[in-house]
């Protein structure tokens, strides 16, 4: 049974999330503050963390940053579950290293699909021939086995989602990928699930990381009505 840690100071939210996940054979543990979460995570080693943003002692963004900076917890998947659902908040969450961002208003309709998708894409897979190499497109060299790209003499470290998204776009350069296609292929959501704003935020974060070192911009183009494609 996969163990999920829910970090939220609201008992009502704790209970709703717990019931939603336990009904589908997940073991749920609860932490009521950011500090408590940081204390128990090394011992519990959860398969995934559902993390609130606004908490009394330590906000979720800081908890996420600390987990990502610790080599023993850096790879634990993190889903932000919060009422702070503005694009700027999503950008902060993704930039801190989260795997996804879900509004509390969507707990009953989307939480289970998001959790399953994150767990699927974080599961270890057999290394393919493609995964043993680097990919170079348009002056950007992506190392598939580690979350880094090289642009000339510059090395840029990516978040897991940025790395996965860039890799997909670099492999599929023949035609634009729609936001819905990316949610299914990169985020691993079933058809109709997921938030298209998360794709837009992640693309913008990628552009911000890469384009200061590139002569030709935008590196990732948005083709109106079709989707995203790398400008070779």
N, C-alpha and C positions, 0 to 999 in steps of 0.2 A: 504494500500500500504506500503510495507516494505521500510524503509529508510536506505540508504547506504551512508556512508561518504567516499569520495575519497580524500586521502591526497597525493598530488604530486605537485611539483613546475613546472612541464612542462605542458604548456597549451594544447599542442597537445595530450599528454597522457590523460589529464583531459577530453578532448572532446571525444576521442575515447571510453574511459571507460563509460562516461556519456551516449553517444548514444547507446552503446551496452546494457547497463542495462535499460535505459528508454524505449527502444523498447520492453522490456519484463516486463513492469509494475512495475519497481522499481523506487522509488523516490531517486534522487541522489543529495547529497550536496557536495560542494567542499571546501577543505582547502588547501592552497598553501604552508604551512610550518608546521613543527612539533609543534611549539609553538601555532600556530593558532588552530591546531587540539586539543591540550590539553585544550585550552580555551573553545572550542565549544562543545566538546563531552559530558560533564555533562549536558548541556542544551538540545542538540539534542537527546541524548540517541539512537544512531543508532543501527539497527539490526546487522550491520556488518561494519567493517572498511577495506577498501582497502588501503594499506599503502606502500608508496615508501621507499626505504632505504636511498639513498643519497639525502639529502636536505640541504640547506645552513645554517640553524640555529641549528637544532637538528635532528640527523639521526633517521631513522625508528626503529633501534634496541633499542635506548634509549626511544623513544616514547612508544614502546611496553612494555618495562620493567616498565615504570612509570604507564602505564594503568593497568598492571597486579598487581602492588603493591598497587593500590588504591582499597579498597573494593567496591567502587561504580562503578568502571569500569572494575574490574578484570575478569568478565565473558563475556565481549563483544568479539565476534569472530573477529579475525584479519587475513587477507590475505595479505601477502607481495607480491607486484607486482613490479618487479625491473629488471634492466639489470644485476645486480650482481647475476649471476646464477651458481657460482662455488659451489661445495659440501661444502666447508668451510663456505660460506655465508649462505647456507641453514641450516647448523648446528647452526650457530649463531642465525638465525631467529627462528628456532624451540626451541632453548634453551632459548631465550628471552620470549617465550610463545605464538608464533604465531600458528595459526591453519593450515596454509598451505603456500606454497611458489610458485609463478608463474612467469615465465619469461615474460617480456613485449612483446617479439616476439610472444607469444601465446595468446595475448589478444583476438583476433577475433575468435580463434578456441576453447579455453578452459575456458575463464573467466566465462562465464555464467554457465557452468557445475560445476565449482569449487564453485561459489557463492551459487548455489542451494544446493549443497552437504553440505557445511558448515552450511547453515541455517537449513537444515533438521536435521543434527546431534546435533545442538545446541538447537533445540526446546524441551521444557519440555515434558516429557513422563510420563505415569502412572508408578508408582513404582511397579516392579514385586517382587515376593518372593526372587528371586536371588539378587535383588538390596538392600534388607534390611540386607544383611549379608556380611561377609568377606569371601574371598576365600584364601585357603592356598595350595600352590603347591611348592614342593622342598625347603621348609624352608622359603618361602616368603609369607607373609600374606597381601593380598590386601583388603583395605576397599573400597567397591563399591560405597558407598554414599559420600565419600570424597577422595580427591586425595592424598592418603598416603598409604605407605606400611610399614610393620614392618618386620625387619630381626633381630631376637634375641632382643637385647635391643635398636637397632637402628631404627629410624623413618626417612623415605625418602619421601620427597614431590615431586610429579610428575606434569608435565604439563598436560593439558587436553588430548592431543593426546597420550602422554606416558601412561596415566592412561587407556584410552580407548583401546589402543593396547595391553597392558599387560593383561587387563581383558579378551579380546578376546582369547589370547593365553592360558590363564589359564583355560578357560572354554573348549577350543577345544584342548585337549592334546592328542587325539587319533592319529592324523596324521598331517604332516607339512602343514602349510598354505602358499601358494605362495604369492609373492608380489602382483600379480594381484588380488587374492582373498582378500587380506588385504585391497587393495585400494577400493574394492567394499563393504566389510563388515565393516571395521573400518572407513575409510574415507568417505564412503557412495557415492562413485562415480559410475556413470553408466558404463557398460562394455566398456573397451577401453580407458576410460578417466583417468587422473591422471598421476603423475610422479613417476616411480618406485624408483628413487633415494631418494625421500622423505621417503619412507618406510625404506630403508637401513640406512639413517641418523637417523631416529627415533629409530630403533632397536639398533644402536650403542650408542645412547645417553642413552637408557634404560640400556644397559649393563654397561656403565660407571657409572651410578648411583647405580646399585644394586651389582655388582660383588665385589667391595672392602669389602663387609660385608659377602660374601659367601665363603665357603670352596670349593665347587664344581663349577668350571667354565669351559666353558661358560654356563651361565644359559639359555640363548636363543641360541639354536644351529641352524646353517644353513645347512640343508641337501641338498647336491648338486643336482640340477635339480628338487627339490621338494618344498623347502621353509623353513619356520621357525617353530621351535617347542621348547617347554620348556623341558629341560633335568631334568626329575624327579629323 
